[in-house]
Amino acid sequence: MKVFAIGDIVGRTGRRAVRELLPQIIKTEKVDFVIANAENAAGGFGLTEGVMEELLDYGIDILTMGNHTWDNKEIFDFIGESDKIIRPYNYPKGTPGVGIQTIEKDEFTLGVINLIGRVYIGNYLSPFRSLDKAIQELKEQVNAIIVDFHAEATAEKEALGWYSDGRVSALVGTHTHIQTADDRILPEGTAYITDLGLTGAVNSILGMNIDEPLERFLTQMPNRFKVAKGDTKLSGLIIEIDDKTAKAISVKRIARVYTVD
């Protein structure tokens, strides 16, 4: 069984990368399930229902979120209705939406957990204790579990990776938009990468137009970032999972570029 986890999709440019590149990757790599982080997919901040449906039409099975979950207020209209989107599981009780979901194909059921970090991001519930609870909730229902850990600090991501080893099939990091080169399978069979990387504009700062972030660094004055245009890339990790043991048996980093004519 193969799962393709796609890194943070940023705006229309990132969605173009998914549209143009994902179908061929699914075909050539024989991918069974696709998950993607979509917290920046609508204009770079948040998600709309139309953008959600667009991404699902391109072949994505589940969309995960993060610290920008609530940036587009339209999400309150559909996050509680759709079984194709999950927000971080370790938000407080009473938060709209859910943090875990299952997908079934060919008699194989995949569980997906979304967690958010606390270091440099916010005062959320412990991702470690929340992982314990989410695994307990899912383990009788699924054949394998994938975790999207949306976090800033590499140490926090590595720590949760080791904490999850042998209990989930993969833990993949999102949020920093820079693909890391530390993809591996941990000793007890959990696939790991610190960050899946950016799905968005190649010539950008984290998917955003270069001028505005640069101006903020130079002047320390607030401004509004805009999604960059032009050539785009799709970044992520393909994880092959043993159907019987639920252990990861191979990983393959993906970083494909689509050149705009």
Secondary structure by P-SEA (a helix, b strand, c coil): cbbbbbcccccaaaaaaaaccaaaaaaaacccbbbbbcccccccccccaaaaaaaaaacccbbbcccccccccccccccccccccccccccccccccccccccccccbbbbbbbbbbcccccccccaaaaaaaaaaaccccccbbbbbcccccaaaaaaaaaaacccccbbbbcccccccccccccccbbbbbccccccccccccccccaaaaaaaaaccbbbbbbbbbcbbbbbbbbbbbccccccccbbbbbbbbbbcc
